[in-house]
């Protein structure tokens, strides 16, 4: 009966939200394990304080700006759902008619929180803490919220027919561009390590494991249904991660002579990030193919951006998230099938022609350009107000003690 189905879905989505909430701690551990020990506390503090600040911002005005009634398809009013006004605990919203409004707001809060935090991996070890807080708030207001509304909140890109199931454009592509811009504007680290600098691979692996697990909530939860679509999305996501990890491992092994743990982890995350936008629109074999393609693209993206372009993206966010988000978003125009999701479209390989691929290209271009402009403006402001880069002495000694008065390890 409908009531039993509703209760079952509440139970399922609650489990999915609990999985998804592990992603920010997972991101913090993953990044902390890959950075130098003198900056471990700094990155943990950024990720966890960011979760707090951005969750409150979402509660105050973020949800309203993203999912309120649209104004010319660009943005909603911050007052329609200010402090979640009118978002019911026993009634649903038009954006998510199958679940209570507060549950949808809570679920979307995790997307809004983790997206700016992805960029921490790019400017790690050289941005002041107050600069980080300011960036996170301004970037959410100026970049994430408008893109979220445009694609997911009934805005102009949604009206055009751009598809993004769980955040290829809205999350990974714009975070990747922001990573390139922020790393370029801050400049390279003056004390970049010459050799291996990871403080703890076990901690990084534990964080990646939490991310992999949480991604099932990230993608499958975006189906907002308890049934076949959620089940297929979970399978597609897992296969993409597995394929991405395998491809990156093979590339490491054949080019460097050894299969590295870092390659295994980055490959899995590149597959997950890449399949995210397409996960609710494609068959399982297509998902594995997308994961493999994204791993290939991100692997060579690291080389191009770091070695050829000289951009010091500390943890390769621009490649592992940005490039994969772009590739995965475009892949919808190739692999999408209405047999999987009648609410989607058929891509080129399933008889749909090139129309969806063109729409996806427009969506990707808009997202990347908007992220570039807003991130550039924010970092110009941070530099002008002295909130951007730490001093040389602090960078040399590490941000942990200088900025937080704490050390991660007592050696």
Residue pairs with C-beta under 8 A, 6 or more apart in sequence:
5 226
8 226
9 98
9 99
9 225
9 226
10 99
10 100
10 103
12 226
12 230
13 99
13 103
13 107
13 221
13 224
13 226
14 103
15 217
16 107
16 216
16 217
16 220
16 221
17 103
17 106
17 107
17 110
17 217
17 221
18 217
19 213
19 214
19 216
19 217
19 221
20 107
20 110
20 214
20 217
20 218
20 221
21 110
21 214
21 217
22 210
22 213
22 214
23 110
23 114
23 210
23 211
23 214
23 215
23 217
23 218
24 47
24 48
24 50
24 51
24 110
24 113
24 114
24 117
25 47
25 48
25 207
25 210
26 207
26 208
26 209
26 210
26 211
26 213
26 214
27 47
27 114
27 117
27 118
27 207
27 211
28 43
28 44
28 47
28 48
28 207
29 203
29 204
29 206
29 207
29 210
30 204
30 207
30 208
30 210
30 211
30 265
31 43
31 47
31 120
31 121
31 124
31 204
31 207
31 315
32 40
32 43
32 44
32 199
32 200
32 203
32 204
32 207
32 408
33 198
33 199
33 200
33 201
33 202
33 203
33 204
33 205
33 206
33 207
34 198
34 199
34 204
34 262
34 315
35 43
35 124
35 125
35 197
35 198
35 199
35 314
35 315
36 125
36 193
36 197
36 199
36 398
37 199
37 200
37 398
37 408
37 409
38 397
38 398
38 399
38 400
38 401
38 407
39 124
39 125
39 398
39 399
39 400
40 199
40 400
40 408
40 409
41 399
41 400
41 404
41 406
41 407
41 408
42 124
42 125
42 129
42 398
42 399
42 400
42 403
42 404
43 120
43 124
44 408
45 129
45 403
45 404
46 117
46 120
46 129
46 132
47 117
47 120
49 133
50 113
50 116
50 117
50 120
50 132
50 133
50 136
51 113
51 117
53 133
53 136
53 137
54 62
54 112
54 113
54 116
54 117
54 136
54 137
54 140
55 109
55 113
57 112
57 137
57 140
57 141
58 105
58 108
58 109
58 112
58 113
59 83
59 84
59 109
60 82
60 83
61 78
61 82
62 109
62 112
62 140
62 145
63 81
63 84
63 87
63 105
63 108
63 109
64 76
64 77
64 78
64 79
64 80
64 81
64 82
64 85
65 75
65 76
65 77
65 78
65 141
65 145
65 146
65 149
66 76
66 108
66 112
66 145
66 148
66 149
66 152
66 153
67 76
67 81
67 93
67 95
67 105
67 108
67 149
67 152
67 153
68 76
68 77
68 80
68 81
68 153
69 76
69 77
69 80
70 76
70 149
70 153
70 154
70 155
71 77
72 156
73 150
73 154
73 155
73 156
73 159
74 146
74 149
74 150
74 155
74 156
75 145
75 146
75 149
75 155
76 149
76 153
80 86
81 87
84 101
84 102
84 105
87 93
87 101
87 102
87 104
87 105
88 100
88 101
88 102
89 100
89 101
89 102
90 100
91 100
91 101
92 98
92 99
92 100
92 101
92 104
93 101
93 104
94 154
95 104
95 152
95 153
95 154
96 104
96 224
98 224
98 225
99 224
104 224
107 221
108 148
110 218
111 148
111 167
111 170
111 171
111 218
112 140
112 144
112 145
112 148
114 171
115 140
115 144
115 167
115 170
115 171
115 174
115 175
116 135
116 136
116 139
116 140
116 144
116 175
117 136
118 171
118 172
118 175
118 179
118 317
118 321
119 135
119 139
119 175
119 178
119 179
119 182
119 317
120 132
121 179
121 313
121 314
121 315
121 316
121 317
122 178
122 179
122 180
122 182
122 183
122 313
122 314
122 315
122 317
122 318
123 132
123 179
123 182
123 183
123 186
123 314
124 314
124 315
125 189
125 314
125 395
125 399
126 186
126 187
126 189
126 389
126 390
126 395
127 135
127 182
127 186
127 388
127 389
127 390
128 387
128 388
128 389
128 390
128 403
129 399
129 403
129 404
130 387
131 382
131 387
131 388
131 389
134 378
134 381
134 382
134 387
135 182
135 378
135 379
135 382
138 378
138 381
139 178
139 374
139 375
139 378
142 374
142 377
142 378
143 174
143 178
143 370
143 371
143 374
143 375
144 170
144 174
146 370
147 169
147 170
147 174
147 367
147 370
147 371
148 170
149 155
150 156
150 157
150 158
150 366
151 157
151 158
151 162
151 164
151 169
151 170
151 363
151 367
152 158
152 164
152 170
157 362
157 363
157 366
160 359
160 362
160 363
161 345
161 356
161 359
162 169
162 359
162 360
162 362
162 363
163 277
163 281
163 332
163 336
163 344
163 345
163 356
163 359
163 360
164 170
164 277
164 329
164 332
164 363
165 219
165 222
165 233
165 276
165 277
165 278
165 279
165 280
165 281
166 218
166 219
166 222
166 276
166 277
166 279
166 280
167 218
167 222
167 276
167 277
167 325
168 273
168 274
168 276
168 277
168 278
168 325
168 326
168 328
168 329
168 332
169 277
169 325
169 329
169 363
169 364
169 367
170 367
171 276
171 321
171 325
172 273
172 274
172 276
172 277
172 321
172 322
172 324
172 325
172 328
173 322
173 325
173 326
173 329
173 364
173 367
173 368
173 371
174 325
174 367
174 368
174 370
174 371
175 317
175 321
175 322
175 325
175 371
176 317
176 318
176 319
176 321
176 322
176 323
176 324
176 325
176 326
177 318
177 322
177 367
177 368
177 371
177 372
177 375
178 371
178 375
179 313
179 317
179 318
179 321
179 322
180 305
180 311
180 313
180 318
180 322
181 371
181 372
181 375
181 376
181 379
182 375
182 379
183 311
183 312
183 313
183 314
183 318
184 311
185 376
185 379
185 380
185 383
185 388
186 379
186 388
186 389
187 312
187 389
188 310
188 312
189 312
189 314
189 395
190 392
190 395
190 396
191 395
191 396
192 312
198 204
198 262
199 408
199 409
201 261
201 262
204 261
204 262
204 265
205 261
205 265
208 265
208 268
208 269
211 269
211 272
212 241
212 268
212 269
212 272
215 237
215 241
215 272
215 276
216 234
216 237
216 238
218 276
219 233
219 234
219 236
219 237
219 272
219 275
219 276
219 279
219 280
220 230
220 231
220 233
220 234
220 237
220 279
221 230
222 233
222 279
222 280
223 229
223 230
223 233
223 280
229 280
229 340
229 341
232 280
232 283
232 284
232 340
233 279
233 280
235 284
235 287
236 275
236 278
236 279
236 282
236 283
236 284
236 286
236 287
237 272
237 275
237 276
237 279
237 287
239 284
239 287
239 288
239 291
240 271
240 272
240 274
240 275
240 279
240 287
240 288
240 290
240 291
240 294
241 268
241 269
241 271
241 272
241 275
241 291
242 268
242 271
242 288
242 291
243 271
243 288
243 289
243 291
243 292
243 295
244 267
244 268
244 269
244 270
244 271
244 272
244 274
244 291
244 292
244 294
244 295
245 264
245 265
245 267
245 268
245 271
245 295
246 267
246 292
246 295
247 267
247 271
247 291
247 292
247 295
247 296
247 299
248 263
248 264
248 266
248 267
248 268
248 270
248 295
248 298
248 299
249 259
249 260
249 263
249 264
249 267
251 263
251 295
251 296
251 299
252 258
252 259
252 260
252 263
253 259
266 298
266 316
266 320
267 295
267 299
269 320
269 321
270 291
270 294
270 295
270 297
270 298
270 299
270 319
270 320
270 324
271 290
271 291
271 292
271 294
271 295
271 324
272 291
273 294
273 320
273 321
273 324
273 325
273 328
274 290
274 291
274 293
274 294
274 295
274 297
274 298
274 324
274 325
274 327
274 328
274 331
275 282
275 287
275 290
275 291
275 294
275 328
276 325
276 328
277 325
277 328
277 329
277 331
277 332
278 286
278 287
278 290
278 328
278 329
278 331
278 332
278 335
278 336
279 287
280 340
280 341
280 344
281 332
281 335
281 336
281 337
281 340
281 341
281 344
281 345
282 290
282 331
282 332
282 335
282 336
282 337
282 340
283 335
283 337
283 339
283 340
286 331
286 335
286 337
286 349
289 335
290 327
290 328
290 331
290 335
293 327
293 331
294 323
294 324
294 327
294 328
297 319
297 323
297 324
297 327
298 316
298 319
298 320
298 323
298 324
299 319
301 316
301 318
301 319
301 322
301 323
302 316
302 319
302 320
305 311
305 313
305 316
305 318
305 319
306 312
306 313
306 316
311 318
313 319
326 364
326 368
329 360
329 363
329 364
330 357
330 360
330 361
330 364
331 347
332 344
332 345
332 347
332 356
332 360
333 347
333 348
333 354
333 356
333 357
333 358
333 359
333 360
333 361
334 347
334 348
334 349
334 357
335 347
335 349
335 350
336 344
336 345
336 346
336 347
336 350
336 352
336 356
337 344
337 346
337 347
337 350
338 344
338 345
338 346
338 350
339 350
345 352
345 355
345 356
346 352
346 356
347 356
347 357
348 354
348 356
348 357
379 388
382 388
383 389
390 399
390 402
390 403
394 402
394 403
400 406
400 407
400 408
401 407
